[in-house]
Amino acid sequence: MSDINRRQFVQKAGIGAAAAGAVWVAPSVIGLDTAFAGSSCLSPQLLDFTGNTVGSQPLTWTVGTYTVTLTITPVNAPTGGNPATPQISNTALAGSGTSHYYRFSMANGTVANPAGYDIHWHFSKPVFALAFTILEIDKGSGGNHYQDVVWLGGTTSSNAPPTINPTVGSEVGGGPGTSQATAWTGTAQLASGTNTTGNVRVLTSPQTQAVSDLTVAYRSGSATGTNQWIGITNLSWC
């Protein structure tokens, strides 16, 4: 091999610097998740329900460059709730972070016929560190035999959800809430609006998963149907 050809080979092989006595360092290739893990949330986003009129039923929001779509699928024809249809409410609740939240209610669900809703959130672009609170997961007492049953799913309530890091109130049983078999359940009747013991704070993994879809499945888990409900607070993400 001639000196010219040898020099060209060394340069193309990327070892010219090493041959000259210097240390050659390979270019760094950093994946999105790794880069995100080493940084804070650079562009926090908030879907704030205070921008919606009480009693309204919004299904689409624009938040920055994101479009968020809500699909509500009734299961076993939930009826008789207060309010009768899912909508924005402003009843003061501890832990809601705001006076406005999305409320889902029913009065006809039983164990044999578990009525409820599949509450599906879709993001036009994947998000990290998706966070929100599920409010008032509780259970009736005396003759008021309702029980709230809640779990998370992926694109549907039967799919596995993304990795979550929940903070669970002291009067919420079951868990970890990643399937119907491991649903969160109310264990006590709560004084509405005065405590956070029936709340579950949901946070998806900020470093390892981008989330495009998440379903909150809500069902009745009692022997007799009476008025019951849960709420979902503002959503935030990076």
C-alpha positions as CSV (number, residue, x, y, z in Angstrom):
1,M,0.0,0.0,0.0
2,S,1.4,3.4,-0.9
3,D,1.8,6.2,1.7
4,I,-1.1,8.1,0.1
5,N,-3.5,5.1,0.1
6,R,-2.4,4.3,3.7
7,R,-3.2,7.8,4.8
8,Q,-6.7,7.7,3.2
9,F,-7.4,4.3,4.8
10,V,-6.5,5.6,8.2
11,Q,-8.6,8.7,7.8
12,K,-11.7,6.7,6.6
13,A,-11.3,4.2,9.4
14,G,-11.5,7.0,11.9
15,I,-8.1,6.1,13.5
16,G,-6.0,8.9,12.2
17,A,-6.1,10.7,15.5
18,A,-5.1,7.6,17.4
19,A,-2.2,6.9,14.9
20,A,-1.0,10.5,15.5
21,G,-0.9,9.8,19.3
22,A,-4.2,11.4,20.2
23,V,-7.2,9.7,21.8
24,W,-10.1,9.2,19.4
25,V,-13.6,9.4,20.9
26,A,-16.6,8.0,19.1
27,P,-19.4,10.4,18.4
28,S,-22.1,10.3,21.1
29,V,-25.4,8.9,20.2
30,I,-28.1,9.7,22.8
31,G,-31.6,8.5,22.6
32,L,-34.6,10.7,23.4
33,D,-35.4,8.9,26.7
34,T,-31.8,9.2,27.8
35,A,-31.6,12.8,27.0
36,F,-34.9,13.5,28.8
37,A,-33.7,11.6,31.9
38,G,-30.9,14.0,32.3
39,S,-33.0,17.1,32.1
40,S,-35.9,18.8,33.7
41,C,-39.2,19.4,32.1
42,L,-38.3,22.0,29.5
43,S,-41.8,22.7,28.2
44,P,-44.5,22.0,30.8
45,Q,-48.1,21.8,29.5
46,L,-51.4,22.0,31.3
47,L,-54.9,21.1,30.2
48,D,-56.8,23.4,32.6
49,F,-60.6,22.7,33.0
50,T,-61.2,26.2,34.5
51,G,-61.3,27.4,30.9
52,N,-64.5,25.3,30.4
53,T,-68.0,26.3,31.4
54,V,-69.6,24.3,34.2
55,G,-72.0,21.8,32.8
56,S,-70.3,21.7,29.4
57,Q,-69.0,18.5,27.8
58,P,-65.8,19.4,26.0
59,L,-64.1,16.6,24.1
60,T,-61.2,18.4,22.4
61,W,-58.6,20.9,23.6
62,T,-55.7,22.6,22.1
63,V,-52.8,23.0,24.5
64,G,-49.7,24.6,22.9
65,T,-48.9,22.4,19.9
66,Y,-50.9,19.5,21.3
67,T,-54.4,18.4,20.5
68,V,-56.0,16.4,23.3
69,T,-59.1,14.3,22.5
70,L,-61.4,12.8,25.1
71,T,-63.6,9.8,24.1
72,I,-66.2,8.7,26.7
73,T,-67.7,5.2,26.1
74,P,-70.6,4.2,28.3
75,V,-70.5,0.6,29.6
76,N,-73.8,-1.2,30.4
77,A,-75.8,2.1,30.0
78,P,-75.0,4.1,33.1
79,T,-78.0,6.2,34.1
80,G,-79.4,8.1,37.0
81,G,-76.3,9.9,38.0
82,N,-75.9,13.4,39.3
83,P,-75.2,15.0,36.9
84,A,-76.9,12.6,34.4
85,T,-74.1,12.9,31.8
86,P,-70.3,13.4,32.2
87,Q,-69.5,17.1,32.4
88,I,-67.4,19.8,33.9
89,S,-68.2,20.4,37.5
90,N,-67.1,23.0,40.0
91,T,-68.0,21.4,43.4
92,A,-65.1,22.2,45.7
93,L,-63.0,19.0,46.3
94,A,-59.9,18.6,48.4
95,G,-56.9,17.7,46.3
96,S,-58.5,18.8,43.0
97,G,-56.0,21.7,42.7
98,T,-58.9,23.7,41.1
99,S,-62.6,24.1,41.5
100,H,-63.2,22.6,38.0
101,Y,-62.8,19.0,37.1
102,Y,-64.5,16.4,34.8
103,R,-67.2,14.5,36.7
104,F,-68.5,11.0,35.8
105,S,-71.6,9.6,37.7
106,M,-74.2,6.9,37.6
107,A,-76.8,5.2,39.9
108,N,-77.7,1.9,38.3
109,G,-74.6,-0.2,38.4
110,T,-74.3,-3.4,40.3
111,V,-71.8,-6.2,40.7
112,A,-73.9,-8.4,38.3
113,N,-74.2,-5.5,35.8
114,P,-71.2,-3.2,36.4
115,A,-72.2,0.1,34.7
116,G,-69.6,2.8,34.1
117,Y,-67.4,4.6,31.6
118,D,-64.3,4.1,29.6
119,I,-62.6,7.5,29.7
120,H,-60.0,7.6,26.9
121,W,-57.4,10.4,26.5
122,H,-55.5,10.7,23.2
123,F,-52.6,13.1,22.6
124,S,-51.7,14.2,19.1
125,K,-48.1,13.9,20.0
126,P,-46.5,11.6,22.7
127,V,-46.1,13.1,26.1
128,F,-43.9,12.4,29.1
129,A,-44.7,12.6,32.8
130,L,-48.5,12.7,32.3
131,A,-50.1,13.6,35.7
132,F,-53.6,13.9,37.0
133,T,-55.7,13.0,40.0
134,I,-58.7,10.7,40.2
135,L,-61.0,12.1,42.8
136,E,-63.4,10.5,45.4
137,I,-62.9,6.7,44.9
138,D,-65.1,5.6,47.8
139,K,-67.8,3.3,49.0
140,G,-71.2,3.8,50.6
141,S,-72.2,2.9,54.1
142,G,-75.5,1.7,55.7
143,G,-78.2,1.4,53.0
144,N,-76.1,3.3,50.5
145,H,-74.2,0.4,49.0
146,Y,-72.3,1.9,46.0
147,Q,-68.6,1.2,45.5
148,D,-66.3,2.9,43.0
149,V,-63.9,0.6,41.0
150,V,-61.2,2.3,38.8
151,W,-58.3,1.0,36.8
152,L,-56.1,2.2,34.0
153,G,-55.7,0.8,30.5
154,G,-53.9,1.6,27.3
155,T,-55.8,2.4,24.1
156,T,-58.7,0.5,25.6
157,S,-59.6,-0.4,29.2
158,S,-58.5,-4.0,28.6
159,N,-55.0,-3.1,27.4
160,A,-52.0,-2.7,29.6
161,P,-51.4,0.9,30.6
162,P,-48.1,2.7,30.5
163,T,-45.8,2.5,33.5
164,I,-47.3,4.5,36.3
165,N,-46.2,5.8,39.7
166,P,-49.4,6.3,41.6
167,T,-49.9,8.0,45.0
168,V,-52.9,6.3,46.6
169,G,-55.1,7.6,49.3
170,S,-55.4,5.7,52.6
171,E,-59.0,4.8,52.0
172,V,-58.5,3.3,48.5
173,G,-58.0,-0.5,48.4
174,G,-56.9,-2.9,45.7
175,G,-54.2,-1.8,43.3
176,P,-51.9,-1.4,41.5
177,G,-54.7,-0.3,39.2
178,T,-53.2,-1.6,36.0
179,S,-56.1,-4.0,35.1
180,Q,-59.6,-4.9,36.2
181,A,-58.3,-7.6,38.4
182,T,-56.1,-5.1,40.3
183,A,-58.5,-2.2,40.2
184,W,-58.5,0.5,42.9
185,T,-61.7,0.3,45.0
186,G,-63.3,2.6,47.6
187,T,-63.1,1.2,51.1
188,A,-65.0,3.9,53.0
189,Q,-67.7,6.6,52.5
190,L,-66.0,9.9,52.3
191,A,-67.2,13.3,53.4
192,S,-67.3,14.8,49.9
193,G,-64.9,17.6,49.3
194,T,-63.1,17.6,52.7
195,N,-60.3,15.0,52.3
196,T,-57.9,13.4,49.9
197,T,-58.0,9.8,51.3
198,G,-60.1,8.6,48.3
199,N,-57.8,10.2,45.7
200,V,-55.3,8.5,43.4
201,R,-52.6,10.7,41.9
202,V,-51.4,9.2,38.6
203,L,-47.9,10.0,37.1
204,T,-46.5,8.1,34.1
205,S,-42.8,7.5,34.0
206,P,-41.0,10.7,32.9
207,Q,-37.9,9.0,31.7
208,T,-38.8,5.8,30.0
209,Q,-42.2,6.2,28.3
210,A,-43.9,8.5,25.9
211,V,-47.7,8.3,26.2
212,S,-50.1,8.8,23.3
213,D,-53.2,7.1,24.8
214,L,-54.5,6.4,28.3
215,T,-57.9,5.0,29.4
216,V,-59.4,5.4,32.9
217,A,-62.0,2.7,33.4
218,Y,-64.7,3.4,35.9
219,R,-67.2,0.8,37.1
220,S,-69.7,0.1,39.9
221,G,-68.7,-2.6,42.3
222,S,-71.7,-2.8,44.7
223,A,-74.6,-5.1,45.1
224,T,-77.2,-2.4,44.6
225,G,-77.0,0.7,42.4
226,T,-77.1,4.1,44.0
227,N,-75.7,7.4,43.0
228,Q,-71.9,7.4,42.8
229,W,-69.3,9.3,40.9
230,I,-65.6,10.1,40.5
231,G,-63.8,13.2,39.1
232,I,-60.7,13.7,37.0
233,T,-58.6,16.8,37.5
234,N,-56.5,19.0,35.1
235,L,-53.9,17.0,33.1
236,S,-50.2,18.1,33.0
237,W,-47.3,16.8,31.0
238,C,-43.9,17.5,29.5
